[in-house]
């Protein structure tokens, strides 16, 4: 690939580049984010907080207890249906929006309304580029991409992961990540 085509591809993929890329939602320095003025956190569930389809576990429950102590508001934003999202949200005492149609911006905005936050003090945390990150970027929200917790996923997500690898290649190259 010549230099010109590389630059064109990089520009094409930039709308999918995360603001930050970490191993896990559990390693984020939430205290620092709060000090920086962030007050609202919006989360995807599956493969961001727990393996796909799993209930809230001790680690997830402890994280949200910690976030409450820090002073954060938080909301779950999921493309899953209510029978998946509501029990999880109840377990961690979170507001939620199910069947969110990510990457549509409508429900990212609705989540901020529920939290009483705006694009300047809200962060989205999720594991998928083409739904989670892209939707947050379209909404103007800072976003953190985390690595999927578990390899078991629905087939449509498995197929998207192949395309994500291409985008992440360009992102990592630009960021100097190996």
N, C-alpha and C positions, 0 to 999 in steps of 0.2 A: 504494500500500500504506500503510495507516495504521500508526501507531507501535506499537500493540499487536501486530498481526500480524507486523511486522518483528521485534519482540522474541521472539515465539514461534518464528519461523523460525530466528532466530539461535541460540536454545537448542537447537532440534532438530538443528542442524548442528554444534554445539560438539563432539560426540564425534568428529568428523572433522577438527577444526582441528589442524594440526601445532603442535608446541611451538616450532618454528623453521622458517622457509621461506627457502631460499637458492637461488642460481642453479645451483650445482654442488657435488657431493661433493668436488670438487678444490679448492674455496675455503674449506673448513671449517678453522678454526684448531685443529688437532688438538693442538698443544702446549698451548694454553690448556685444552682439555678434559682433558688428562692432569693438568695442574696442579690442576684442579678436582676431581680424584679419580676420573675415569672411567677404566676399565681394559678394558672390552670394547666392541667395535663389531660390530654385525650389519648386513650389507648385503644389499639386493636387488642383482641384477646388471643385467638389461636396462633400458636407458634411465636407469639410475642411474650405472653405471660405464662402460658402453660402449653403442653403439647396439644395438637389439634383434637378438639372434642373433650378434653379433660376438664374436670371440675376445678374450682379454685383450690389450690393446695396450700400447705402451711407457709411456703415461701411467698406466694401471692398475697395471702392474708396479712402476713407480717409487713410486706412492702406497703400496702395501703394503710395499715395502722401507722407506719412511719411517716407516710405522706400527710396523714391527718395531723400528726404531732407537729410536723414542720409548718403546716398551715396551708397546704395546697388544696385546691378543689380539683376534682378529677371526674372524668366521664368516660365510659366505654363507647366506642363507635365501631360497630361491627356490621358486616354484610350478612351475617348469620341471622336466622329467624329468632323470634322471641323465646321459643322453648330452649334455645341454647344460651342466649344472652341474659335473660332475666335471672335464672338461678345463680349464674356466676356473679352478676352484679349484686344480688342480694347477699351473697356470701362475703363479698369484700366491702359492702355498704357503698355502692357507687350508683350514680345515675347512669343511664344508658340510652343509646339509640340503636335499635336493631334494624335489619334490612336497610342499611344506610346508603346503599348504591354508591359506595366509594368507587371511583374518585370524584363523583359529583360534589360540588362545594356546598350544596344546600345543607347537608347534615353536619358538616364541619362547623358551619356558622350556627346551626341550631345548638350544637354542643357548647359553643362559646356562650350563647345566650343562657343556657342552663347554668353554666359556671359563673356567669357575670364577668366574663373576661373578653378580651379582644385579640386581634392578630399580634399585637405588640407584647402581650404577656402570657401567651399560650404556646404550648409545645405539643406536637403530636409524636407519639412513639408507636412504631409498627415494624413489621418484618417484610413487607412487600413493597417493591418500587412502584409498580404500575397502578396500584390502588392506594395504598397508605401514603407513600411519599408524594406521588404525583398529585393526589387530592389535596394534601396539606400545602404543597407549593402553589397550586392553583388558587388556594384560599388565602395565601400569604402568611401561613403559619410556619414558624420554625419547626423543623422535623428532625427526628433521630431514627435512623434505620438500625434495627438490631438483627443479628443473625437468627435464623429460625432455630427454635429450641430443639425440634425433633424432625427427622427426615420424613416421617409418615405424613403425607398430605393428600388432599383430593387431587384427582387427575388434572383438572383444569389449572390448579396451582403448580403442579409438577411441570406442566408444559410452559407456564410463564417463567419458571425458574431458569429454564434454558436461555430465554431472552434476557432475563435479569443478569445472567453471567456476563453477557456481552456489554451491557451498560456498566456494570460494576468494573469490568476491565478498564474502560475508559476513565471512569471515576477514580479508580485506584492509581492509574497512571498519572492523572492530573494532580492528585493529592500526594504522590510519592509514596503510596502504600504498597508494600509487596505482598 
